[in-house]
Amino acid sequence: QVQLVESGGGLVQPGGSRTLSCVVSGFTDSGSPRKWYRQAPGKEREWVASMITTEGTALYADFAEGRFTMSADNAKNTVYLQMNGLKSEDTAVYYCRVLNYWGQGTQVTVSS
């Protein structure tokens, strides 16, 4: 059974940083991209970043470029999303995805 479990969300002050984690279990296709999405209140879910963990190169949405960094620890079947320079508009539930499998999400709230 495929499971994706995100963690690391919480309350962050504007300008602060946060690192999210996503542990993927029950899925052995390392060639399928791991992806991060987010959904802000009242908005559509949007793509944040993607990575094929065996290659190590990440792609980012425009709003994430230069502020967010996606990485992977293949030994732990875990992907990370390091977020710096957080803004109030980054407030959202952040989800991990592989193929059609989604995690439950982790809430990130950026507020003073």
C-alpha positions as CSV (number, residue, x, y, z in Angstrom):
1,Q,0.0,0.0,0.0
2,V,1.4,3.3,-1.1
3,Q,1.5,6.0,1.7
4,L,2.8,9.5,1.6
5,V,3.2,11.3,5.0
6,E,4.0,14.9,5.1
7,S,5.3,16.7,8.2
8,G,7.0,19.9,9.3
9,G,4.2,22.4,8.9
10,G,3.4,25.1,11.5
11,L,3.2,28.8,12.2
12,V,6.1,30.9,10.7
13,Q,6.7,34.6,10.8
14,P,7.0,36.5,7.6
15,G,10.6,36.2,6.3
16,G,11.1,33.0,8.2
17,S,11.9,29.5,7.0
18,R,10.4,26.1,7.2
19,T,11.4,22.6,6.0
20,L,8.7,20.1,5.1
21,S,9.3,16.4,4.8
22,C,7.4,13.7,2.9
23,V,8.1,10.0,3.6
24,V,7.0,7.7,0.7
25,S,6.4,4.1,1.5
26,G,5.1,1.2,-0.5
27,F,6.3,2.7,-3.8
28,T,9.4,1.5,-5.5
29,D,9.5,3.3,-8.8
30,S,12.3,5.8,-8.1
31,G,12.0,7.1,-11.7
32,S,8.6,8.7,-11.0
33,P,8.8,12.3,-10.0
34,R,8.0,13.3,-6.5
35,K,6.0,16.5,-6.4
36,W,5.0,19.2,-4.0
37,Y,1.7,21.0,-4.3
38,R,-0.1,23.5,-2.1
39,Q,-3.6,24.8,-1.7
40,A,-4.4,28.1,-0.1
41,P,-7.9,28.8,1.4
42,G,-10.4,29.5,-1.4
43,K,-7.9,28.7,-4.1
44,E,-7.1,25.8,-6.5
45,R,-4.4,23.4,-5.6
46,E,-1.2,24.5,-7.4
47,W,2.1,22.8,-8.2
48,V,5.1,23.9,-6.3
49,A,8.1,21.7,-7.2
50,S,9.1,18.4,-8.7
51,M,12.1,16.1,-8.6
52,I,13.1,12.8,-10.1
53,T,15.0,11.7,-7.0
54,T,17.5,9.5,-8.9
55,E,18.5,12.5,-11.0
56,G,18.4,15.1,-8.2
57,T,17.4,18.1,-10.4
58,A,14.3,20.0,-9.2
59,L,11.9,22.1,-11.1
60,Y,10.0,25.0,-9.5
61,A,7.0,27.1,-10.0
62,D,7.8,30.8,-10.6
63,F,6.7,31.8,-7.1
64,A,9.0,29.2,-5.6
65,E,12.1,29.8,-7.7
66,G,14.9,31.2,-5.6
67,R,13.1,30.8,-2.3
68,F,12.2,27.1,-2.1
69,T,14.6,24.1,-2.4
70,M,13.4,20.6,-3.0
71,S,15.8,17.7,-2.0
72,A,15.7,14.0,-1.4
73,D,17.2,11.3,0.8
74,N,16.8,8.2,-1.3
75,A,17.9,6.0,1.5
76,K,15.0,7.2,3.6
77,N,12.5,7.5,0.8
78,T,12.0,11.0,1.8
79,V,11.7,14.3,0.0
80,Y,12.0,17.7,1.5
81,L,10.9,21.2,0.7
82,Q,13.0,23.9,2.3
83,M,11.2,27.2,2.2
84,N,12.9,30.5,2.9
85,G,11.7,34.1,2.8
86,L,8.2,33.0,3.6
87,K,5.4,35.4,2.8
88,S,1.8,35.5,4.0
89,E,0.7,34.3,0.5
90,D,2.6,31.1,1.1
91,T,0.0,30.2,3.7
92,A,-1.5,26.9,2.5
93,V,-1.8,23.2,3.0
94,Y,1.3,21.6,1.4
95,Y,0.9,18.2,-0.2
96,C,3.3,15.6,-1.5
97,R,2.4,13.6,-4.6
98,V,3.7,10.7,-6.6
99,L,1.7,9.6,-9.6
100,N,-1.9,9.7,-8.4
101,Y,-1.0,9.2,-4.8
102,W,-1.3,12.1,-2.4
103,G,-0.4,12.7,1.2
104,Q,-2.8,14.2,3.8
105,G,-1.0,17.5,3.7
106,T,0.6,19.7,6.3
107,Q,-0.5,23.2,7.1
108,V,1.9,26.1,6.8
109,T,0.7,29.4,8.2
110,V,2.8,32.5,7.6
111,S,1.8,35.3,10.0
112,S,3.2,37.7,12.6
